[in-house]
């Protein structure tokens, strides 16, 4: 837990390439989808505190443009220290950038390991939108399975990589995944 402006919070870092959908996921979690049209590319790291299931969440939205990615890896303690949950977001519809995305993911995991930062790690295969899902053909389904396998192979940590398929057009896919995450890091008293 970190203190942010005197408030005890759980730090959740969202990373991925530019245009993966990190900021839109955060808006869905904050129940502010009406702001989607006004979204602009995230510059460096944007931090916000919001409530989710009665818990204070300190979200760190790391802009995915190439010029910012290098700075996160050069000064990892500034961005990743005290991270409770690490959520990597990949755009399932951007097949041309799968290799770039898995490489960036592996670089982040390696740098966190080097600094003994070991958060719960999740992969959101995002933009798994209803119209995309209906257009999927068998080869595409195999491609998505291959993508998940690539991320698992590029997760050199000992922790299990948990994968969710999410879509802004199905906000419950995001809130359901995040509910499971929050319940894991903040088990209820009856589960203790």
C-alpha positions, 0 to 999 in steps of 0.5 A: 500500500502506498500513501498518496496525498495522505490516503492509503491506496493500492497502486495499479499500473496500466501499461501497453503500447499507445492506442491499446485502450488503457485510458478508456479502461480506467474511465470504465472503472471510474464509470466515466464513459461519457468522457471517451470522446474527449480522450487524448493520448496520455503524456508520460504517466497520469495518476488518479485516485478513485474508489472501486468496491470501497477501496482506494485505487491509485491508477498509474496510466503510462502513456504508450508512445515510444518516447515515453516507454524508454523513460519508464525503463530507465527510471523504473523505481519512479514508475513501478515501485510499490506497485500492487497490481500490474495490468498490461493492455494489448490491442487484440485488433492491432496484429501488426504490433503484437511482437512490439507489444510482447517485447515491451511487456517482457522488458517491463517484467525484467526490469521489475524483477531486477528491482525486486518489484513483484506485483500481481500481473494481468494481461487485458486482451483489449478491444475484443469488441462484439463486432470483432468477436463475430467476425473472428474466423478459426484462424483468428481464434488460433492467432489470439491463443498464440498471442496469449502464449507469447505473453506467457512465454515472455513473463519470466517471473514466477508469478502466474499471468492471468488473462482477461478479454475486455472491451469498452463496448462491454464495460462489464468485461472490464469491471468483472476482471477488475473486481476479481483483481481487487478481491484478490489483493483485498480479500474480505475478512470472512476469507481471511 
